[in-house]
Amino acid sequence: MKRPRPSSTSILILLASLLSVSRSGSAQPSPGAIPTNGRTATPQQTRSRRATNDQHHPHQSTNALSAIAPDRATLDRAAAESAKSAAAQEANLRKQQELAAETLAVTQKTLDVTQQSLNIDGWLVKLTAGLAVINFLTMVVFYCTMRANVVAANATRDVVKVSKAAVRPYLWVRKVEAELGSPTLAGDLGPEFANMVSSASCFIQNLGSGPAFITEVVATLKFSDPPLPLPPNYDDCIRVVMLQPVVTATEPTNFLVRLRGGADSPTAIRMGDPNAQERFSCYGIIRYRDVFGEKYCTTFGFSRQWGRRSDSEVFEWFFTHWPPYNTQT
């Protein structure tokens, strides 16, 4: 808070008051100068009295002047200290004003920076909102694209499935024919060996559109009772060599399965007896693949019977397929 400065007029008034007080104290008469009779002194008496007083008190005026002089010095020092204090207060006030101005400037700058920050924050909020909208639209586009890709992938898979199904090979053993013993063998061992089946020829046909690449064939030919045990069991099958592993719809192929083990004379006789319990059986597994590398499997099983074919009136031996053994996977 600003303090009022002492003015020069107030100082002069204070000095005049002090001088008047000093003069009034020196002009008072002493008690011995008052007439005892109560009458007023004449001018001559007054002058004589003053002379008498001056003789008795020669330093009275000098003391008054010396008393006034120190009061003026004190007042001058007080005035100087007041001026110095006022100057210090003014300097302090000036510094406070400057500090207040600087504080106000800093506050104004802070407000300006805050306003700029608010403006920037507003733009950032708008930019963030714009980016959020863009991200949302991007997600929508990505979702639609993903859905389209899934649909396209499903369509492609369906096309591939259709293509694979269109070119898938289907192999099956169409028939099995017995290879009887040679006349030379019958002449060497006896006539009963003429009906002995030494091997069986299995004919493969492709019912599909695409080619089949045979990777493995296991089969067996035996004379036993029962001929084809159930459930189907292929543990006794052995590997068969394929001379033509590629089978197309227009080019069938075949392979030979030889009789496992030998046969004595009684067994050879039963091989040609229609009433015998034992029968020849030929069964096995064919493994193959298509042009896409997909793997497939065909099983087969035939037994030799005595009877008539559907297109013949003659009784003869022929191999007929056994349904539980003939499957395709």
C-alpha positions in Angstrom: 0.0 0.0 0.0 1.4 3.5 -0.9 2.2 5.7 2.1 1.7 9.5 1.9 4.9 11.6 1.5 5.5 14.4 4.1 5.2 17.8 2.3 7.6 20.8 2.7 4.6 22.9 3.9 4.1 20.6 6.9 7.8 20.8 7.8 7.7 24.6 7.7 4.6 24.8 9.9 6.3 22.5 12.4 9.5 24.7 12.4 7.4 27.9 13.0 5.6 26.3 15.9 8.8 25.4 17.6 10.2 28.9 17.1 7.2 30.5 18.6 7.3 28.3 21.6 11.0 29.1 22.2 10.4 32.9 22.0 7.4 32.8 24.3 9.5 31.1 27.0 12.4 33.6 26.8 10.0 36.7 27.0 8.4 35.8 30.3 9.5 38.2 33.1 11.1 36.9 36.2 9.2 37.0 39.4 11.5 39.7 40.8 10.6 42.1 38.0 6.9 42.4 38.9 6.2 45.6 41.1 5.1 44.8 44.5 2.7 47.6 44.6 0.7 46.3 41.6 1.1 49.4 39.6 2.1 49.4 35.9 5.7 50.1 35.2 6.7 53.0 33.1 8.8 52.7 30.0 11.8 54.0 31.8 11.3 51.5 34.6 10.9 48.7 32.0 14.2 49.6 30.3 16.0 49.8 33.5 14.6 46.5 34.6 15.7 44.9 31.3 19.2 46.4 31.8 19.3 45.0 35.3 18.1 41.6 34.0 20.8 41.7 31.3 23.4 42.4 33.9 22.2 39.6 36.1 21.5 37.1 33.2 23.9 38.0 30.3 23.5 34.5 28.5 19.7 34.2 28.4 19.3 35.1 24.7 22.3 33.1 23.8 20.7 30.1 25.4 17.5 30.6 23.5 19.3 30.8 20.2 21.4 27.7 21.0 18.2 25.8 21.9 16.6 26.8 18.7 19.7 25.7 16.6 19.7 22.1 17.7 15.9 21.8 17.0 16.5 22.9 13.4 19.3 20.4 12.9 17.1 17.7 14.3 14.3 18.7 12.0 16.7 18.8 9.0 17.8 15.3 9.9 14.3 14.2 10.4 13.4 15.7 7.0 16.4 14.0 5.4 15.5 10.7 6.9 11.9 11.2 5.9 13.0 12.0 2.4 15.3 9.0 2.3 12.6 6.8 3.7 10.2 8.2 1.1 12.7 7.6 -1.6 13.3 4.0 -0.4 9.5 3.5 -0.2 9.2 5.0 -3.7 12.0 2.7 -5.0 10.4 -0.3 -3.2 7.0 0.7 -4.7 8.6 1.0 -8.1 10.1 -2.4 -7.7 6.8 -3.8 -6.6 5.2 -2.2 -9.6 7.8 -3.6 -11.9 7.4 -7.0 -10.2 3.7 -6.7 -10.5 4.1 -5.8 -14.2 6.4 -8.7 -14.8 4.0 -11.0 -13.0 1.2 -9.7 -15.0 3.2 -10.2 -18.2 4.1 -13.7 -17.2 0.5 -14.4 -16.3 -0.6 -12.9 -19.7 1.9 -15.2 -21.4 0.7 -18.1 -19.4 -2.8 -17.3 -20.4 -1.7 -17.0 -24.0 0.1 -20.3 -23.9 -2.9 -21.9 -22.1 -5.2 -20.5 -24.8 -2.9 -21.8 -27.5 -2.7 -25.2 -25.7 -6.5 -25.2 -25.6 -6.6 -24.4 -29.3 -4.1 -27.1 -30.0 -6.0 -29.6 -27.7 -9.2 -28.7 -29.6 -7.4 -29.5 -32.9 -6.0 -32.6 -31.4 -9.5 -33.7 -30.3 -10.8 -33.0 -33.8 -7.8 -34.8 -35.4 -8.3 -37.8 -33.0 -12.0 -37.9 -33.8 -11.1 -37.8 -37.5 -8.6 -40.6 -37.1 -11.1 -42.6 -35.1 -13.6 -42.3 -38.0 -10.9 -43.3 -40.5 -10.0 -46.3 -38.3 -13.6 -47.3 -38.1 -14.0 -47.0 -41.8 -10.8 -48.9 -42.3 -12.1 -51.7 -40.0 -15.4 -51.7 -41.9 -13.4 -52.0 -45.2 -11.2 -54.7 -43.7 -14.1 -56.6 -42.5 -15.8 -56.4 -45.8 -12.6 -57.4 -47.6 -12.1 -60.3 -45.2 -15.7 -61.5 -45.8 -15.1 -61.2 -49.5 -11.8 -63.1 -49.1 -13.6 -65.8 -47.1 -16.3 -66.1 -49.7 -13.7 -66.2 -52.4 -11.7 -68.8 -50.5 -14.8 -70.9 -50.0 -15.7 -70.6 -53.6 -12.1 -71.5 -54.6 -12.2 -74.5 -52.3 -15.5 -75.5 -53.7 -14.1 -75.2 -57.2 -11.1 -77.2 -56.2 -13.3 -79.8 -54.6 -15.4 -79.9 -57.8 -12.2 -80.1 -59.9 -10.8 -82.9 -57.7 -14.1 -84.7 -57.8 -14.2 -84.3 -61.6 -10.8 -85.7 -62.1 -10.8 -88.2 -59.2 -9.9 -91.7 -60.2 -11.9 -94.7 -59.0 -10.1 -98.0 -59.2 -11.8 -101.3 -58.8 -10.9 -105.0 -59.6 -13.2 -105.9 -62.3 -12.5 -109.6 -62.4 -10.1 -112.3 -61.3 -9.1 -115.2 -63.6 -7.4 -118.4 -62.5 -4.2 -119.5 -64.2 -4.4 -123.4 -64.2 -1.4 -125.7 -64.1 0.3 -126.5 -67.4 0.0 -129.8 -69.1 3.8 -130.3 -68.6 3.3 -130.1 -64.9 0.3 -132.5 -65.0 2.4 -135.0 -67.0 5.3 -134.8 -64.6 3.3 -134.9 -61.3 0.0 -136.5 -62.3 -3.3 -135.7 -63.9 -4.8 -134.3 -60.7 -2.4 -131.3 -60.9 -4.1 -130.2 -64.1 -6.8 -128.4 -62.0 -4.4 -126.8 -59.7 -4.5 -123.0 -59.7 -0.9 -121.7 -59.7 -1.8 -118.0 -59.9 -4.6 -115.5 -60.4 -4.7 -112.5 -62.8 -6.5 -109.4 -61.3 -7.8 -106.9 -63.8 -8.0 -103.3 -62.7 -10.3 -100.7 -64.2 -10.5 -96.9 -63.7 -14.1 -95.6 -63.5 -13.0 -92.0 -62.8 -12.0 -89.2 -65.2 -8.5 -88.5 -64.0 -5.6 -90.9 -64.1 -4.7 -93.1 -61.1 -1.1 -93.5 -60.0 -0.7 -96.8 -58.1 1.7 -96.5 -55.2 1.3 -100.0 -53.6 -0.5 -103.3 -54.1 -0.6 -106.1 -51.5 -2.5 -109.3 -52.2 -2.6 -113.1 -51.6 -4.0 -116.2 -53.3 -4.7 -119.3 -51.1 -6.8 -122.5 -50.9 -8.5 -122.7 -47.6 -11.8 -123.1 -45.7 -13.4 -120.7 -45.3 -12.2 -118.9 -48.4 -12.7 -115.3 -47.2 -12.9 -114.9 -43.4 -15.0 -112.2 -41.8 -14.4 -109.5 -40.9 -11.9 -108.8 -43.7 -8.3 -109.3 -42.7 -5.4 -108.4 -45.0 -2.5 -109.2 -42.6 -1.3 -112.2 -44.7 -1.1 -110.2 -47.9 2.3 -109.6 -49.6 3.6 -106.9 -51.9 2.9 -107.4 -55.6 4.9 -105.9 -58.4 3.0 -103.6 -60.8 4.3 -103.5 -64.3 1.9 -100.6 -65.3 1.3 -98.3 -62.3 -0.7 -95.7 -64.2 -4.3 -96.5 -64.9 -6.6 -94.4 -67.0 -10.2 -94.8 -68.0 -9.2 -96.1 -71.5 -6.2 -98.1 -70.4 -6.9 -100.8 -67.8 -4.2 -103.0 -66.4 -3.7 -106.2 -64.4 -1.3 -107.9 -62.0 -0.6 -111.5 -61.1 -0.9 -113.0 -57.6 0.8 -116.4 -57.2 -0.4 -119.2 -54.9 1.4 -119.2 -51.6 2.9 -122.6 -50.6 2.9 -125.9 -52.5 0.3 -128.6 -52.9 0.5 -132.4 -52.6 -1.6 -134.9 -54.6 -4.6 -135.0 -52.3 -4.8 -131.2 -52.1 -4.6 -131.0 -55.9 -7.5 -133.4 -56.2 -9.6 -131.3 -53.8 -8.8 -128.2 -55.8 -10.8 -129.7 -58.7 -13.6 -131.2 -56.6 -16.8 -129.1 -56.7 -17.9 -130.6 -53.4 -14.8 -129.9 -51.5 -15.0 -127.5 -48.5 -11.9 -125.6 -49.5 -12.0 -122.9 -52.1 -9.5 -120.6 -53.8 -9.6 -117.0 -52.6 -7.8 -113.9 -53.8 -7.9 -110.6 -51.9 -5.8 -107.6 -51.3 -5.4 -103.8 -51.2 -4.6 -101.2 -53.9 -3.3 -97.8 -52.8 -3.1 -95.0 -55.3 -3.2 -91.2 -55.7 -4.6 -88.6 -58.1 -2.9 -85.7 -59.9 -3.4 -83.4 -56.8 -1.6 -85.9 -54.6 -4.8 -87.0 -52.7 -4.5 -90.6 -51.6 -7.1 -93.3 -52.1 -7.5 -97.0 -51.3 -9.5 -99.9 -52.9 -9.9 -103.3 -51.4 -11.0 -106.4 -53.2 -11.8 -110.0 -52.5 -12.8 -112.9 -54.8 -13.5 -116.6 -54.2 -13.5 -119.5 -56.8 -16.9 -121.1 -57.2 -18.3 -124.0 -59.3 -21.3 -122.9 -61.3 -22.6 -121.1 -64.3 -21.9 -117.6 -65.3 -24.9 -115.3 -66.1 -24.0 -115.4 -69.8 -23.2 -119.1 -70.0 -25.0 -122.5 -69.7 -21.8 -124.4 -68.9 -20.8 -125.2 -65.4 -17.3 -124.1 -64.7 -15.0 -122.6 -62.1 -15.0 -118.8 -61.8 -14.1 -116.1 -59.3 -16.9 -114.1 -57.8 -16.4 -111.0 -55.7 -17.2 -110.9 -52.0 -19.0 -107.6 -51.1 -17.5 -107.0 -47.6 -14.0 -107.0 -49.2 -14.7 -104.7 -52.1 -14.7 -101.1 -50.9 -13.3 -97.7 -52.0 -12.0 -94.9 -49.8 
